[in-house]
Amino acid sequence: MRLPRSGAGWTIAVFGVLAVLLGALGLVWPEAQLRMLGFEVPATRAPGDYTGTFLTASSMASFNMGVYYLLAVATEWRAFYRFTVVFRLVTFTVFTLTVLADVAPDRFIGVALWEGVGAVATALGLRWDARRSAGGGGSAPISTPSQVSGVSGGVTSRSAAAGPATAAGTDR
């Protein structure tokens, strides 16, 4: 895997790596995950308590999401970066309201803050990248449509295989 090529890419990469690691932790050592989130870990669970099932599903989702984020970084898929800003802010709001409504323990606010701070960091990274490329500094991390396609206005096999990177180059 290549290193991120933009400020926003670095924020997405950090989140992706942590999502993979925390997802793996929840799959391998669920009790540690529950303790980190401020949830009780009883010695035994009552019949009908599906905490383990839910944690397995959430951990697998976190692991998969982390892989998606890392794929977006590998292709510098900027539309995905912008998408995550909006939905991580929604997640921040929902998780914060869950804590305020006493549905989740107070320590769960850390998850909400992680989402909110991550969304703001990615938004700032996108803005910084846009200013840097518009400023003519010569080190713009994003390819122009003609650089991605190889020919101005045309499509080559390189751009057809590029997938999200093609969209990233043309979708500013």
N, C-alpha and C positions, 0 to 999 in steps of 0.2 A: 504494500500500500504506500502511496506517495504522501508526502506531507501536504498540509493545506497550503493553498496558494493565495489566500486572502485573509484579512482580519476576521471577517465573518466566518470563513471556513474553519479557522482555529476555534471559534466558540462552538461551532457545530461538532467539531472533532472531539473537544473536551467532553461535551455532553454525551456524544456517542460512546466514547470509551467508558465513561462512568456508568452509562445505562447498561452496557454489556457486562461490566464487572459486577454491578449491583444485582443485575438479573441472575448472573451465575451464582452469586452469593446466596440469593433467595432460593435457588434450586438446590444448592449443595448444603447450606446451613440455614434453614428457614428461621430457626429460633433467633439467630443473630440479627437477621433482617427485622424480625418483629421487635426485638429490643431496641434496635436503632430508631425505629419509628415510634417508640414509646408505648407499644402494646404489651399487655401482660402475656407471659408464657407459663400457663399452668402446667403442673406435672402431668395431668391427664386431661383430655378433652371429653366433654359430654357427648353422648350420642346426638347426632344431628348437627354437630359443630363442624362446619366445613371450612374453617380457617385455613387448614393446610391445603385444601383444594384451591381455594381462592388465591393463596399466596403462590402456589405453583403456577397458576394461570397468569397472575400479575408479573411474576418473575420471568416467565417465558416471554411475555409481551415486552417487558423491559429489555430483555436480551435481544429480541428481534428488532425492536425499535432502534436500539443502539447500532445494530448492523445496518439498518436503513440510513441512519445519520452518517455512518462512515462511508457508505456507498455514495451518498450525496456529496461528501467531501472529496472523494476520489474523482468525481466527475465535475466538481465545482458547479453543482446544480443550484444556481442562485434562486430560482423560483421556489424551490423547496425551502431554502433558508428563510425567505420572506413568509412562506406559509407557516413555518414553525413559530415565528414571532407572534403571529396572531393567536395561534392555538395554544401556545405556552402561556400567553396572557390569560386566555380563557381558563386554562388549567389552574393557574395561580388564583384566579377569582373563585373558582369552584372549591379548591382545597382550603382557601382562607375561610370561605363561608362555612365549610364543613367543621372547621375548628371552632369558629365563632358560635356555631349552633350546638356545640358540645357533642357532635357526632363522632369526632376524632379527638384524641388527646392533644394537649397543647404542643407537645414536641412535634406533632405532625406539621406544624406551621413551617418547620424547616424545609419540608418538601415543597410547600407552596412558595416559599422564598426562593428556593433553588430554581423553580420554574420561572418566577417573575424576574429574578436577576439574570437568568440565562436568556430570556426573551429580550430584555433591555440590552444585554451585552451583544447579542446578535444584531439587533437593530442598529446599535452604535457602530458595530463592525461593518454592516452594509453601508451605512452613511459614510464612514471613513474610507471604505473602498471606493465608493462613488466619487468622493471628493479627490482622492488620490489619482484616480484614472482621468478625471476631468481636468485636473491641474496640470496635466502634461508632464508629470514627473518622469515619464519614460519607463516606469516600472509597474504599469497597470497589470493587475493579476488576471484580468478577464480578456478572453479572445474576442475579436470583432467577428461579425458574421462571415466576412470574407476570409479571415484567418481560419475559422472553424471549417468552412466548406472547401477551402483550398482555391476557389475561383470566385471572383466577385459575381454574385447573383446565381451561381450554379451550385449543383450538388454533386459531390464526388463520393466515392465509396467510403472515404474517411468520415465525412459528415453523416452519412447514413448509419454508420456503425457507432457514432459517438453517443447516441441516445440522449440522455439528459444534458450532456455537455453542449450539444447543439442548441437545445432550448435555452440553456444558460447564456450562450453567446448571443442569441437573437432576442432575448426577452428582457431588455433593460428599459 
